[in-house]
Structures are given as structure tokens and as C-alpha cells.
């Protein structure tokens, strides 16, 4: 499955809005925020062969966090400047 920004993904604990997507080979990394009006939890999730999983490796997690920041660099500069 192809994931895109603004997609809604349903889990047992609620719906999440995709804020950003990184794709590396066959792996998707999704930056999600709870789509509920009253909750504001966020998550970064790894998707391999349409299976959702946590990122267990610290090096991999740090790499993905940095990539998400690079993707958002222009928006961050608009806010800071």
C-alpha cells in the first residue's frame, strides 16, 4: 500500500492523520498524529509489507527523526524567522 500525507489510518485505539511519509526501499516511516479533536498524541511508525511496527533500533530512530526534520526545514524556518 502507498501512504501519503493527510491519509487517515485506523487503529483499535483511534484514527491517526499522516503528517509526513518517508520511504526507504520497501519500508515506509509514518509521522502520525491522533485525529481526535481532544487528543494530541503523536507517533512514528514503521510499515514493512503492510505490517505496522515500532522502530526498535535507536540508530534507525534517530536517522528517521533527522530525516523528518530535514523534510520540515522550510516550515520550521518560517516559524523561527
Number of C-alpha atoms within 10 A of each C-alpha: 8 8 17 14 13 13 14 17 14 12 8 5 7 11 15 21 20 22 17 19 19 17 13 7 7 9 14 20 24 24 21 23 19 20 18 12 6 7 10 9 11 15 13 20 17 21 18 14 9 12 8 13 12 12 16 9 8 9 10 10 17 12 10 19 15 11 13 19 12 12 14 12 11 11 11 12 9 8 7 7 5
